[in-house]
Structure formats: C-alpha cells, structure tokens
Amino acid sequence: MAELEMNLNENQKGTLDLFVEGKRIGFMEVIVKEGTLTVFHTEVEPEGRGKGYAKNLFDKLISYARENNLTIIPLCPYVHGQFEKEPDMFKDVWKKE
C-alpha cells in the first residue's frame, strides 16, 4: 500500500513523498510561501512508472492545498498538464499567473 508524506523544512521547502513498502518510489518538489504552494518537479522511480503513482502524488497535492487553503503554481509540467485537462475541477486551487 502507498503512503504519502509532506516533508517541509523550516523555510517551507521540501517534498511530497510517496512510499511503497517502505521505499520512496516518487516525490514532488514543493515550496509553500505566502498562501501559495509552488510545485517544481514530479518524479517516479522507473520501477514505479505506469502504476498510477504520479496521480497519487497529484491527488495528495490537491488535497493538501485545499486543506490548508493554498493556491498552487504548477511549474511542474505534469501538474500543469493535469490542471489543463480539467481546469474547472481545479479552479479553486490553480493560481494562474
């Protein structure tokens, strides 16, 4: 079963990590600043690709933003692509610049 953890340092920079059987299989690089969550990069290890793990990370990112009243700046191509597919679904969290 997959486990997801948001790990931020004292400067609110860090990663959203996905663990499967205790091994980190994927992550998103993020920073939280002034009510905004910027996501820079999403990566899933080769052995985890094609199993929906990037979508698990994305779903957790959206939940985290909504729970913490944050808007998201999607600098990561994967996240931006997900927003573009269904813009109405994410209009409450998508900060378009």
GUGU-701903 format. One record per atom (N, C-alpha, C): residue number from 1; chain; atom name; x, y, z. Coordinates in pm, whole numbers, plus 50000, padded with zeros to 5 digits. Example, Ala and Ser with C-alpha at 12.3 -4.5 7.8 and 13.67 -1.06 7.14 Angstrom:
// residues 2
R   resi   chain   name       X       Y       Z
R      1       A      N   51319   49431   50780
R      1       A     CA   51230   49550   50780
R      1       A      C   51320   49670   50780
R      2       A      N   51285   49775   50708
R      2       A     CA   51367   49894   50714
R      2       A      C   51290   50003   50787
//
This chain:
// residues 97
R   resi   chain   name       X       Y       Z
R      1       A      N   50083   49882   50000
R      1       A     CA   50000   50000   50000
R      1       A      C   50088   50125   50000
R      2       A      N   50046   50226   49927
R      2       A     CA   50122   50350   49916
R      2       A      C   50095   50443   50034
R      3       A      N   50200   50506   50082
R      3       A     CA   50189   50606   50188
R      3       A      C   50245   50737   50135
R      4       A      N   50179   50848   50169
R      4       A     CA   50220   50979   50123
R      4       A      C   50251   51068   50242
R      5       A      N   50360   51145   50232
R      5       A     CA   50402   51234   50341
R      5       A      C   50447   51367   50282
R      6       A      N   50401   51477   50343
R      6       A     CA   50452   51609   50308
R      6       A      C   50566   51638   50405
R      7       A      N   50683   51666   50353
R      7       A     CA   50802   51693   50435
R      7       A      C   50858   51830   50398
R      8       A      N   50833   51927   50487
R      8       A     CA   50879   52063   50464
R      8       A      C   50980   52103   50570
R      9       A      N   51084   52177   50532
R      9       A     CA   51181   52225   50629
R      9       A      C   51133   52356   50691
R     10       A      N   51217   52420   50771
R     10       A     CA   51178   52543   50841
R     10       A      C   51149   52657   50744
R     11       A      N   51197   52649   50622
R     11       A     CA   51170   52750   50520
R     11       A      C   51051   52713   50432
R     12       A      N   50980   52607   50471
R     12       A     CA   50862   52558   50399
R     12       A      C   50895   52506   50258
R     13       A      N   51017   52458   50241
R     13       A     CA   51060   52397   50116
R     13       A      C   51082   52250   50141
R     14       A      N   51043   52166   50046
R     14       A     CA   51066   52024   50066
R     14       A      C   51001   51939   49959
R     15       A      N   50950   51825   50004
R     15       A     CA   50894   51728   49910
R     15       A      C   50766   51667   49963
R     16       A      N   50684   51627   49869
R     16       A     CA   50572   51539   49896
R     16       A      C   50622   51402   49852
R     17       A      N   50635   51310   49945
R     17       A     CA   50697   51180   49917
R     17       A      C   50595   51068   49914
R     18       A      N   50616   50974   49822
R     18       A     CA   50532   50855   49809
R     18       A      C   50618   50733   49841
R     19       A      N   50574   50656   49940
R     19       A     CA   50645   50535   49981
R     19       A      C   50560   50412   49951
R     20       A      N   50623   50309   49898
R     20       A     CA   50559   50180   49875
R     20       A      C   50646   50076   49942
R     21       A      N   50587   50003   50036
R     21       A     CA   50659   49903   50113
R     21       A      C   50786   49961   50175
R     22       A      N   50775   50084   50226
R     22       A     CA   50886   50148   50295
R     22       A      C   50990   50214   50208
R     23       A      N   50978   50201   50075
R     23       A     CA   51076   50260   49984
R     23       A      C   51015   50382   49916
R     24       A      N   51091   50492   49911
R     24       A     CA   51043   50611   49840
R     24       A      C   51044   50581   49691
R     25       A      N   50924   50583   49632
R     25       A     CA   50908   50547   49491
R     25       A      C   50883   50671   49404
R     26       A      N   50847   50782   49470
R     26       A     CA   50822   50904   49394
R     26       A      C   50815   51025   49485
R     27       A      N   50822   51144   49423
R     27       A     CA   50817   51267   49501
R     27       A      C   50779   51385   49413
R     28       A      N   50738   51492   49478
R     28       A     CA   50718   51623   49416
R     28       A      C   50801   51722   49495
R     29       A      N   50875   51809   49426
R     29       A     CA   50949   51916   49491
R     29       A      C   50857   52037   49503
R     30       A      N   50843   52091   49625
R     30       A     CA   50748   52199   49650
R     30       A      C   50808   52305   49744
R     31       A      N   50742   52420   49745
R     31       A     CA   50769   52523   49844
R     31       A      C   50635   52591   49875
R     32       A      N   50615   52622   50002
R     32       A     CA   50494   52690   50045
R     32       A      C   50536   52829   50095
R     33       A      N   50475   52931   50035
R     33       A     CA   50511   53068   50072
R     33       A      C   50392   53160   50048
R     34       A      N   50354   53234   50152
R     34       A     CA   50251   53336   50144
R     34       A      C   50121   53283   50082
R     35       A      N   50074   53170   50130
R     35       A     CA   49948   53114   50085
R     35       A      C   49952   53044   49950
R     36       A      N   50072   53025   49899
R     36       A     CA   50088   52961   49769
R     36       A      C   50180   52840   49780
R     37       A      N   50141   52733   49715
R     37       A     CA   50223   52612   49707
R     37       A      C   50273   52604   49563
R     38       A      N   50403   52617   49545
R     38       A     CA   50462   52604   49412
R     38       A      C   50518   52464   49399
R     39       A      N   50481   52397   49292
R     39       A     CA   50534   52262   49266
R     39       A      C   50625   52271   49144
R     40       A      N   50750   52227   49163
R     40       A     CA   50853   52241   49061
R     40       A      C   50875   52116   48977
R     41       A      N   50858   52001   49039
R     41       A     CA   50901   51877   48971
R     41       A      C   50827   51759   49031
R     42       A      N   50790   51665   48946
R     42       A     CA   50733   51536   48989
R     42       A      C   50820   51427   48930
R     43       A      N   50852   51328   49013
R     43       A     CA   50934   51217   48964
R     43       A      C   50891   51087   49029
R     44       A      N   50883   50982   48948
R     44       A     CA   50855   50846   48996
R     44       A      C   50969   50758   48948
R     45       A      N   51020   50675   49037
R     45       A     CA   51130   50584   49002
R     45       A      C   51087   50493   48886
R     46       A      N   51182   50450   48803
R     46       A     CA   51148   50368   48687
R     46       A      C   51060   50246   48719
R     47       A      N   51087   50179   48832
R     47       A     CA   51008   50060   48864
R     47       A      C   50865   50093   48906
R     48       A      N   50838   50220   48932
R     48       A     CA   50703   50260   48972
R     48       A      C   50621   50325   48861
R     49       A      N   50682   50345   48748
R     49       A     CA   50613   50414   48638
R     49       A      C   50503   50327   48579
R     50       A      N   50395   50394   48538
R     50       A     CA   50283   50324   48478
R     50       A      C   50189   50259   48578
R     51       A      N   50207   50289   48706
R     51       A     CA   50125   50227   48810
R     51       A      C   50033   50327   48880
R     52       A      N   50027   50449   48828
R     52       A     CA   49938   50549   48885
R     52       A      C   49995   50625   49002
R     53       A      N   50125   50611   49028
R     53       A     CA   50185   50677   49144
R     53       A      C   50193   50829   49128
R     54       A      N   50219   50877   49007
R     54       A     CA   50221   51022   48985
R     54       A      C   50083   51080   49016
R     55       A      N   49979   51009   48977
R     55       A     CA   49842   51053   49006
R     55       A      C   49815   51052   49156
R     56       A      N   49868   50953   49228
R     56       A     CA   49856   50952   49374
R     56       A      C   49919   51077   49434
R     57       A      N   50037   51111   49387
R     57       A     CA   50105   51232   49434
R     57       A      C   50022   51356   49402
R     58       A      N   49971   51363   49281
R     58       A     CA   49891   51477   49239
R     58       A      C   49766   51492   49326
R     59       A      N   49697   51382   49349
R     59       A     CA   49576   51386   49432
R     59       A      C   49606   51435   49573
R     60       A      N   49717   51390   49630
R     60       A     CA   49757   51434   49764
R     60       A      C   49792   51583   49763
R     61       A      N   49859   51628   49658
R     61       A     CA   49894   51768   49645
R     61       A      C   49767   51854   49647
R     62       A      N   49667   51815   49572
R     62       A     CA   49541   51889   49566
R     62       A      C   49474   51888   49703
R     63       A      N   49468   51773   49767
R     63       A     CA   49407   51764   49900
R     63       A      C   49479   51852   50000
R     64       A      N   49611   51849   49998
R     64       A     CA   49691   51929   50090
R     64       A      C   49663   52077   50068
R     65       A      N   49659   52120   49943
R     65       A     CA   49632   52260   49912
R     65       A      C   49495   52301   49963
R     66       A      N   49395   52219   49938
R     66       A     CA   49259   52252   49982
R     66       A      C   49247   52253   50134
R     67       A      N   49307   52157   50200
R     67       A     CA   49301   52150   50347
R     67       A      C   49371   52269   50413
R     68       A      N   49470   52325   50345
R     68       A     CA   49549   52434   50402
R     68       A      C   49521   52570   50336
R     69       A      N   49412   52575   50259
R     69       A     CA   49372   52699   50191
R     69       A      C   49485   52762   50111
R     70       A      N   49550   52680   50030
R     70       A     CA   49661   52724   49947
R     70       A      C   49621   52723   49800
R     71       A      N   49681   52811   49723
R     71       A     CA   49669   52802   49578
R     71       A      C   49800   52743   49525
R     72       A      N   49793   52682   49408
R     72       A     CA   49907   52610   49351
R     72       A      C   49957   52680   49225
R     73       A      N   50088   52702   49221
R     73       A     CA   50154   52745   49098
R     73       A      C   50220   52621   49039
R     74       A      N   50168   52570   48926
R     74       A     CA   50218   52445   48869
R     74       A      C   50333   52464   48771
R     75       A      N   50454   52486   48822
R     75       A     CA   50570   52496   48735
R     75       A      C   50610   52360   48679
R     76       A      N   50569   52256   48746
R     76       A     CA   50594   52118   48701
R     76       A      C   50505   52088   48580
R     77       A      N   50562   52039   48471
R     77       A     CA   50482   52008   48352
R     77       A      C   50371   51906   48378
R     78       A      N   50397   51807   48463
R     78       A     CA   50295   51706   48492
R     78       A      C   50174   51769   48560
R     79       A      N   50198   51848   48663
R     79       A     CA   50088   51911   48737
R     79       A      C   50015   52010   48647
R     80       A      N   50090   52089   48572
R     80       A     CA   50027   52184   48480
R     80       A      C   49938   52112   48379
R     81       A      N   49986   52000   48329
R     81       A     CA   49909   51920   48234
R     81       A      C   49779   51868   48294
R     82       A      N   49783   51825   48419
R     82       A     CA   49663   51778   48487
R     82       A      C   49562   51892   48503
R     83       A      N   49611   52010   48537
R     83       A     CA   49523   52127   48550
R     83       A      C   49460   52161   48415
R     84       A      N   49538   52156   48310
R     84       A     CA   49489   52189   48176
R     84       A      C   49380   52092   48129
R     85       A      N   49391   51965   48169
R     85       A     CA   49292   51865   48127
R     85       A      C   49154   51894   48182
R     86       A      N   49147   51941   48308
R     86       A     CA   49019   51966   48373
R     86       A      C   49026   52095   48455
R     87       A      N   49036   52209   48387
R     87       A     CA   49055   52335   48458
R     87       A      C   48944   52370   48557
R     88       A      N   48820   52335   48527
R     88       A     CA   48710   52366   48619
R     88       A      C   48722   52290   48751
R     89       A      N   48775   52170   48745
R     89       A     CA   48789   52088   48866
R     89       A      C   48892   52148   48963
R     90       A      N   48986   52223   48910
R     90       A     CA   49096   52274   48993
R     90       A      C   49097   52426   49005
R     91       A      N   48992   52493   48960
R     91       A     CA   48992   52640   48961
R     91       A      C   49004   52699   49101
R     92       A      N   48965   52622   49203
R     92       A     CA   48977   52674   49340
R     92       A      C   49121   52674   49392
R     93       A      N   49207   52594   49332
R     93       A     CA   49347   52587   49379
R     93       A      C   49450   52633   49277
R     94       A      N   49411   52645   49151
R     94       A     CA   49505   52681   49044
R     94       A      C   49529   52831   49043
R     95       A      N   49650   52873   49073
R     95       A     CA   49687   53014   49066
R     95       A      C   49752   53037   48931
R     96       A      N   49675   53095   48842
R     96       A     CA   49728   53125   48708
R     96       A      C   49800   53258   48713
R     97       A      N   49917   53262   48652
R     97       A     CA   49994   53387   48655
R     97       A      C   49993   53453   48521
//
